[in-house]
Amino acid sequence: MALLLSAVIVALGTTIVGAGSASAAPPAPGFVGKTYTSTAVTGEQIPGGGPLEVSFPAANRIALSAGCNRHIGDLRVDNSLLRLGSLASTMMACPGPRAGADTWVTEFTKEPLTWYSVGHALVLVGPAAQVLLTEKAS
């Protein structure tokens, strides 16, 4: 319920501060509306080589694929942390080296991800891997 209320408040462009007062909502992170593709992984490698593709279709949504199925879900940005809700996924069988790609995504996103951006690059840091992603041209 609180997440739904937050989404409504962001959609309206205001944050409720107190009775009778309102201020502008914090700006959406610069990655919203963009898609990124991994160019380097430090730590646990993506089975099959990936790449990891991450899209942010809206301020509170994320989509990921590491070379097999597509995972989508809710996202909450808390300063330098990305907190992902439960992810829904397509259910294709992925034989060979990519068979473990979905498990990799699940493990990578099971805890909040630390994020930072530098120019057109986005870095996501998970429990066992750090991923450098570059923005895809639109």
C-alpha positions in Angstrom: 0.0 0.0 0.0 2.8 2.4 0.9 4.6 1.6 -2.4 1.4 2.4 -4.3 0.9 5.6 -2.4 4.5 6.6 -3.2 4.0 5.8 -6.9 0.9 8.0 -6.9 2.8 10.9 -5.2 5.7 10.6 -7.7 3.2 10.5 -10.6 1.6 13.7 -9.4 5.0 15.3 -9.1 4.7 16.4 -5.4 5.6 15.0 -2.1 3.2 15.5 0.8 5.2 17.3 3.6 2.5 18.2 6.0 -1.0 19.6 6.2 -1.4 22.3 3.7 2.2 22.3 2.4 3.8 20.5 -0.6 7.1 20.7 -2.4 8.5 19.3 -5.6 9.3 15.6 -5.7 12.9 14.7 -6.0 14.0 14.3 -9.6 14.0 10.8 -11.1 17.5 9.3 -11.3 19.2 10.0 -14.7 18.9 6.3 -15.7 15.1 6.3 -15.9 13.9 5.7 -19.5 17.3 4.3 -20.5 18.7 0.8 -21.3 22.2 -0.3 -20.5 24.3 -3.3 -21.6 27.2 -4.7 -19.6 30.7 -4.2 -20.8 32.6 -5.7 -17.9 31.9 -7.9 -14.9 34.1 -8.1 -11.8 33.6 -11.1 -9.5 31.1 -13.9 -10.3 30.8 -14.0 -14.1 27.5 -14.2 -16.0 27.0 -17.8 -17.2 27.4 -17.9 -21.0 29.0 -14.4 -21.0 25.7 -12.4 -20.8 25.6 -9.6 -21.5 23.5 -8.2 -18.7 20.9 -5.8 -20.2 19.1 -3.5 -17.7 16.2 -1.2 -18.6 14.5 1.4 -16.5 11.1 2.0 -18.2 9.8 4.2 -15.4 11.0 5.6 -12.1 9.7 2.6 -10.2 10.3 -0.3 -12.7 13.3 -2.4 -13.8 13.8 -5.1 -16.5 16.9 -7.3 -16.7 18.2 -10.1 -18.8 21.5 -11.9 -18.6 21.2 -13.7 -21.9 18.3 -16.0 -21.1 14.9 -14.9 -19.7 13.7 -11.4 -19.1 13.0 -10.4 -15.5 10.8 -7.4 -14.7 9.6 -5.9 -11.4 9.3 -3.0 -9.1 12.2 -0.8 -8.1 12.7 1.7 -5.3 15.7 4.0 -5.3 17.0 4.9 -1.9 19.9 7.3 -2.5 22.7 5.0 -3.7 20.7 1.8 -3.3 18.4 0.1 -5.8 15.8 -2.1 -3.9 14.1 -4.6 -6.3 10.8 -6.2 -5.4 9.9 -9.7 -6.6 10.8 -10.2 -10.2 8.5 -11.8 -12.7 10.2 -13.7 -15.5 9.6 -15.3 -18.9 10.1 -19.1 -18.7 12.2 -20.2 -21.7 14.6 -23.1 -21.3 18.1 -21.9 -22.0 20.5 -24.8 -22.7 24.2 -24.8 -22.7 26.4 -22.2 -21.0 23.4 -19.8 -20.6 21.5 -22.3 -18.4 22.7 -20.6 -15.3 22.1 -17.0 -16.4 18.7 -16.7 -14.6 20.2 -18.0 -11.3 22.9 -15.4 -11.7 20.3 -12.6 -12.0 18.4 -13.9 -9.0 21.6 -14.0 -6.9 22.8 -10.7 -8.2 19.5 -8.9 -7.2 18.7 -10.8 -4.0 20.0 -7.9 -1.9 19.9 -4.1 -2.7 22.3 -3.1 -5.4 24.6 -0.1 -4.9 24.6 2.1 -8.0 26.5 5.0 -9.3 26.8 6.6 -12.7 29.7 8.2 -14.6 28.7 9.9 -17.9 26.9 7.3 -20.0 28.1 4.4 -17.8 26.2 2.8 -14.9 27.8 0.6 -12.3 25.8 -1.9 -10.3 27.3 -3.6 -7.3 25.7 -6.8 -5.9 26.7 -9.3 -3.3 29.2 -11.2 -5.5 29.7 -9.1 -8.6 30.2 -5.6 -9.9 28.9 -4.8 -13.4 29.9 -1.9 -15.6 27.1 -1.0 -18.1 27.0 1.5 -20.9 24.0 3.2 -22.2 22.5 1.9 -25.4 21.9 4.4 -28.1 18.1 5.0 -28.5 
